[in-house]
Each structure stands twice: as C-alpha cells, then as structure tokens.
Amino acid sequence: MKIALLGLGTVGQGVVEVIHENKESIAKRAGQSIEIKYILDLRSFEGEAISHLMTKDFDVIANDEEIAIVVEAMGGIEPAYTYAKASLLKGKSFITSNKELVAMHGAELLEIARNNKVNFLFEASVGGGIPIIRPLNQSLTADEIYEITGILNGTTNFILTKMQQEGRIFEDVLKEAQALGYAEKNPEADVEGYDACRKIAILSSLAFGEHVSFQDIPTDGITQITQEDMVYADNMGYVIKLLATCQKQDNSIFARVSPMLIAKTHPLAMVNDVFNGILVKGNVIGDVMFYGRGAGKLPTASAMVADIVDAAKHTGTNIISFWNREKVELKDKEQVKVNYFIRLKKDAECIESIIKEIFGQIEEVVSPYNEYAFITNLDTEASFTEKISQLSDLVIINKIRIDK
C-alpha cells in the first residue's frame, strides 16, 4: 500500500523512521507492506536518501490513484484542512497529529470520510503516543462516559513539576523547558492552556458524540502560579496541575482548562515531568487511567503509524462513525460549583472577620508568609465572583481552584 507524507519536520521524520525501522512487523499487522511514495515539503533535500520521494505539488499526490493514505505532519489549519478535505473526497484515508485541525474541523472531516468510505484518523492529536482515541472509539463503547480529566500538555507539567520539586520560579523553569526543546520560543499555546483546551475539546466531542467547540471552553494557564503557591500546596497535602476536564453535569456538558490543587493521593498527582495522564470515568468500568509521553518525535510518530495500519486494515470501511457536527451548548461556567484556595495580603485589621462575613464558613490555612489564606466552601462560580468583588479593599495575591 502506497502512502504520501505531508511535512518532513520532526514528526514527519519520525514517521519515516518508524516505518523504516519496523517495516516487517508493520506489514504483518497491516496485512500488506506500507511504502512511502511521496513526501511533500517546500524545502529541498538533495543528496539525501529520501530525495527521490520529494515533491512540492500536492496535486501530484491528490491525483495519484495509487496513493491510498495521506499522512499529515505539518501542523496548523491551512493548508492542512484543504489537503485533508481534498484527500478524503478523492477516496484516500487521512491521518493527522494536528490538534488544531481536528478541534476545528474534526466533525466535518469525519462526515466526509464516512460518506466516501475512507477514514479520518487522529490518534496522535491527543496525548502523543498515549492510546486514547482508539479506546474511546472501540474499547469503552459499552460505557456511558461521564468524565474525562487529564494532564494533556507535557510542557506545563514539566514546568509545574520543577517548580514543585525544586522550589524554582516559573520564568526560570520556562527558560529551561525552551532550552530542552519542550517549549517553543513563543510558549503561549502551552502556558496559557490553549493546547490542552483543543485536546479536551476533541476528547469531549468523541466521548459525548456532539461537537464541543474549543472556543467555548473556559481556559486559564499557569503563568500566575508562583513558588509560594507550591509551598502552600505541599503544606496542605496537595500538588498543582494544569487539568483539562469535561464532565456530564445535570444533563449538560461542562468543560474547563485550569490550574487545580489536587490531593497527593489523586491518580493524576503522580504524573510528572513531560508525561501526560488521562483519567476516564465510566458508569460501568469505573475509573480508567492512561499514562505515557504526551509528545515527542517517536511517540507521536508511533501513534500515527498505528493509524496508518488501522486505515490499511480497514480499506473501504469507515471505523469512526460518531461525532455530530451540530455544536453542543456547554453548561454556563457561572453555574459550575467550585472550591477556591485564596491568598490575601495581611494588611487590613480584622481581616478574618471580614472574610467570614463575606464567605461564611471557611477553612483557614496556616500561612508561612505575612498573608491570610483560606479555602472557600463549595459554591457556584457566579456566587464566588460576587463575593470576590466585595474584597475591593483587600489585595488578592492569588486564587486557585481546588479539588476537594
């Protein structure tokens, strides 16, 4: 079976490497050999072993009837979306690791694939090498999934782990992450939570069968988390993780990306460094945990090649049939109930009585600094926001949601 690869960056090179390294075992699993016929890239690779495969013209790939599968490793919405749609309409399966593409156009491309009896597969778009899309589509179909919560971004998890374990500040660890290649020169997509937001939108859509738009998901990053927050967390028996979650609540769907204080005994609390962890809760199977490297050249390439094998084995058969194109209205974030950990400057008289008058019953937290710290009772975001507005005369150092 002949395939075409779009993009020869880090992940694209990984796909070539995995196919070459594991050629025989891949052929056994696919039921036929897999051969790369074209590699699309704007750069030239003259003199290299793959130079005879290179092309700069996508139409050559689209119009070649021998090409059964197109594999995209370019990233970004365009031209990936145009190439995906054209490939599927031409009767070619399309494999991608592109979370932006899947989050934005996944439902539409799945429908086009279904109508043309080919496949649009994207295992590597969430969790890199961690198998999560396939289990949701196949292994857990007997369950009613009611929650998926995960650490879906390795860069932020690396930063938070270093801050927690080594007592370092955010800016310092971010520079290390960039030096190690974990974070981009512009790390906004990671540290502001946008990457995790797109991933949880994909998982939500697959788990609940309706299109969850990433643009509707409330998203907070980790840039405001300090080393002092880590000290508080440790003293209270918690760690701070950037969690992406989607849940069924009161016959509606809620999703959010936010730093959270979670108990050290929580399954996700032990997911450290660049690793990802995804906790799936079903009404029959209970809790299921997926863990592994969420990114990187070979883990991502491994997941993409697994999709290639799946597409090769299911020629003429569509294997993902759900994910409604109609957008679901998410539960109003203001009606979601939360607990908060709050730090205030201790620069007002009778601060304790002020806080208790506004928040009612609270849990005071011993502070190692000249601060007043406490945990609120469970309340809606709307009520919490209204109470916070009454603290105009007090200086709020930080506030973090807490999983009680």
Number of C-alpha atoms within 10 A of each C-alpha: 16 16 22 25 25 24 19 21 14 15 24 22 16 22 26 18 16 17 21 14 11 10 14 14 12 20 17 11 14 19 13 14 17 21 16 20 17 23 27 21 18 12 11 11 14 10 8 8 8 14 13 13 14 21 18 15 12 17 12 12 25 21 12 11 12 14 22 23 28 27 27 26 26 22 19 12 16 12 11 19 21 10 19 26 19 18 26 27 18 18 21 28 30 29 27 26 25 21 25 22 22 25 24 20 18 24 26 17 23 27 21 20 29 20 14 18 19 28 33 30 28 25 27 28 28 30 31 28 25 25 18 21 21 16 12 17 15 11 11 17 12 12 15 14 22 18 23 23 22 27 28 32 30 27 25 31 25 23 28 30 23 21 24 21 11 11 15 18 18 19 13 12 19 23 16 15 21 15 12 10 12 21 22 16 11 9 15 14 15 22 23 20 26 20 19 32 31 27 22 29 28 27 21 28 23 22 25 21 17 19 24 32 21 23 13 17 23 15 18 19 20 21 15 15 18 18 16 17 23 23 17 20 20 17 14 14 12 21 26 26 23 25 27 28 26 26 20 17 13 8 7 12 20 23 27 23 27 21 24 20 27 21 19 16 11 12 14 23 17 13 21 19 16 22 21 27 26 24 17 23 19 17 12 11 13 11 14 12 15 16 19 17 20 24 25 17 17 20 21 28 27 22 25 30 22 21 24 26 20 16 25 25 14 16 16 16 15 19 21 19 15 17 22 19 18 12 13 17 14 16 19 15 16 13 13 15 14 18 19 21 23 21 21 19 16 17 13 12 8 9 15 14 11 15 20 13 10 13 18 11 12 13 12 14 17 13 14 12 11 10 16 21 24 20 21 21 18 15 15 16 18 15 15 19 11 12 14 16 9 13 14 9 9 16 13 17 14 16 17 19 18 22 14 12
